[in-house]
Amino acid sequence: MTNTHAILGLMLGSGYGTLPEAWRAPGVNPDNYADIEANIRYAQTAERGGFSFLFVPDFPGVRGDVEHTGVPSVMEPITALTAIAQATSRIGFVATGSTTFQEPFNTARQFKALDVMGHGRAGWNAVTTSDPTVAANYGQGVADRSERYQRAHETIQIVQALWGSWEQDAWVKDAATGQYLDPAKLRPVNLQGQYVASRGPLPIPPSEQGQPVVFSAGGPSPHMLELAGRYASGFIAEVWTIEEGRAQREMVREAARAAGRDPDEIKYFTGLMTTVAPTVRKGLDRRIALSGDVRESRIPHLGAMLGLRLDPARFDEPPTAAELAAAHASPLDPRSSVALAVAREGWSVRDILAHGVIDYHPTVVGPPERHADHLQEWLEAGAADGFWIMPDIYEDGLPAFVDQVVPLLHERGVYPQDYVGSTLRENLGVPHQYGLDPRLG
Ligand SMILES: Cc1cc2nc3c(=O)[nH]c(=O)nc-3n(C[C@H](O)[C@H](O)[C@H](O)COP(=O)(O)O)c2cc1C
């Protein structure tokens, strides 16, 4: 089962880009992290490109190399998206919210309010938060997986029940009779789990799409697949090859089937990191200029991926013919086959790294056609229903994608000319839902 039209999302982070030092790129204002106008500008550009949603990851805490690379996430997803909602009209917004550290009533309230204010464009990426730095900010450690997932099942069910607790025709608004609301249609949920509970009801009316769309993000562990299969309408994935994408997408679809749902109700998104440039050489130079990605300290990692001992003194030379003949893709790292293919094109070790072969997602560097080829190949191979796009530097890399890659996708007939509808559900092609899914029992 493959799709003929791709759905695009944009990963929205701190306001700079996914290259580690994008904040200091030419033309980028280092103030962007604290300036919502930057993210509003990117959301509007993505909307111009017909993107269905913004995906806002969230790891609330200080992680990674903040001294040099900055903070990778927005300051706070819900407040940021509330501002963005006011400055856009079609693009949806999928914010990350923890099922481990947030009370379901808070989550239900914030996301439904965002959905109503944005006229049916909100989604909730429900994550089980396994990061110890984040856990510590809530005064806790990381609980074991079974406990976190049990809490996640309970939380999502309570959130969805609260979303449905204001029935769709509860709001009477009859000034003549003086009846504002039918109290029989604003009902408590009275749910008590092992970890979380709520009485309800939640005093927020339905949005144009009923309620927010639930997403999952992660790998294909049995716990994750069961959770996504039951509740998610979107799955944000991390895979490097078409084969991996096809296999994982099928696992996600099977999980939906096992939960009694139609597998087409869950859309599978793989990541793509982009550097749009007139030539591959110019794209590599753009990435090397920021250096963060291309460091000598990464040579041993690349060597391990290729089964070689690469000499740091030969950073600017390609691996020798003898080395390439001996090279093989390490089975321990799924990115290795991509790294080997790039190495065999004859690039220097520095340039191989600049291709993003050790990045978190597949990376395309170079002309717009290369980007369109990647998206089309993955789509037509059944390896994705859509993609979450991560530009190297938002300020110019996102407009380059929208103005140069999107028209190619249109020409090739693999991307809709315009938004399908006005809500996130319509643009994703997932069914209406209000309250709990009655099929889940
Ligand atoms: C593409 C992708 C995006 C993710 N985004 C987030 C995120 O924004 N916040 C978060 O806490 N975890 C995020 N995660 C982590 C997963 O939700 C999950 O917690 C992690 O894979 C650990 O799995 P576990 O909870 O099954 O142990 C992401 C994972 C992937 C693969």
The ligand as an SDF file (V2000), in Angstrom:
LIG
                    3D

 31 33  0  0  0  0  0  0  0  0999 V2000
   11.9530   11.1450   15.6750 C   0  0  0  0  0  0  0  0  0  0  0  0
   11.8170   11.1410   17.1520 C   0  0  0  0  0  0  0  0  0  0  0  0
   11.3840   12.2900   17.8070 C   0  0  0  0  0  0  0  0  0  0  0  0
   11.2680   12.2980   19.2020 C   0  0  0  0  0  0  0  0  0  0  0  0
   10.8630   13.4390   19.8230 N   0  0  0  0  0  0  0  0  0  0  0  0
   10.8210   13.4630   21.1770 C   0  0  0  0  0  0  0  0  0  0  0  0
   10.5120   14.6520   21.8670 C   0  0  0  0  0  0  0  0  0  0  0  0
   10.2720   15.6970   21.2750 O   0  0  0  0  0  0  0  0  0  0  0  0
   10.5030   14.6320   23.2290 N   0  0  0  0  0  0  0  0  0  0  0  0
   10.7820   13.4910   23.9460 C   0  0  0  0  0  0  0  0  0  0  0  0
   10.7620   13.5260   25.1750 O   0  0  0  0  0  0  0  0  0  0  0  0
   11.0810   12.3320   23.3090 N   0  0  0  0  0  0  0  0  0  0  0  0
   11.1170   12.3090   21.9530 C   0  0  0  0  0  0  0  0  0  0  0  0
   11.4620   11.1560   21.3250 N   0  0  0  0  0  0  0  0  0  0  0  0
   11.7460    9.9640   22.1490 C   0  0  0  0  0  0  0  0  0  0  0  0
   10.6520    8.9350   22.0740 C   0  0  0  0  0  0  0  0  0  0  0  0
    9.3750    9.4910   22.2630 O   0  0  0  0  0  0  0  0  0  0  0  0
   10.8700    7.8300   23.0990 C   0  0  0  0  0  0  0  0  0  0  0  0
   10.6800    8.3110   24.3970 O   0  0  0  0  0  0  0  0  0  0  0  0
   12.2660    7.2970   23.0160 C   0  0  0  0  0  0  0  0  0  0  0  0
   12.4250    6.7600   21.7240 O   0  0  0  0  0  0  0  0  0  0  0  0
   12.5410    6.2560   24.1140 C   0  0  0  0  0  0  0  0  0  0  0  0
   11.6700    5.1900   23.9900 O   0  0  0  0  0  0  0  0  0  0  0  0
   10.9320    4.5520   25.2380 P   0  0  0  0  0  0  0  0  0  0  0  0
   10.0590    5.5750   25.8590 O   0  0  0  0  0  0  0  0  0  0  0  0
   10.1470    3.4510   24.5800 O   0  0  0  0  0  0  0  0  0  0  0  0
   11.9600    4.0460   26.1970 O   0  0  0  0  0  0  0  0  0  0  0  0
   11.5810   11.1310   19.9380 C   0  0  0  0  0  0  0  0  0  0  0  0
   12.0040    9.9810   19.2610 C   0  0  0  0  0  0  0  0  0  0  0  0
   12.1390    9.9740   17.8860 C   0  0  0  0  0  0  0  0  0  0  0  0
   12.6190    8.7560   17.2080 C   0  0  0  0  0  0  0  0  0  0  0  0
  1  2  1  0
  2  3  1  0
  2 30  2  0
  3  4  2  0
  4  5  1  0
  4 28  1  0
  5  6  2  0
  6  7  1  0
  6 13  1  0
  7  8  2  0
  7  9  1  0
  9 10  1  0
 10 11  2  0
 10 12  1  0
 12 13  2  0
 13 14  1  0
 14 15  1  0
 14 28  1  0
 15 16  1  0
 16 17  1  0
 16 18  1  0
 18 19  1  0
 18 20  1  0
 20 21  1  0
 20 22  1  0
 22 23  1  0
 23 24  1  0
 24 25  2  0
 24 26  1  0
 24 27  1  0
 28 29  2  0
 29 30  1  0
 30 31  1  0
M  END
$$$$
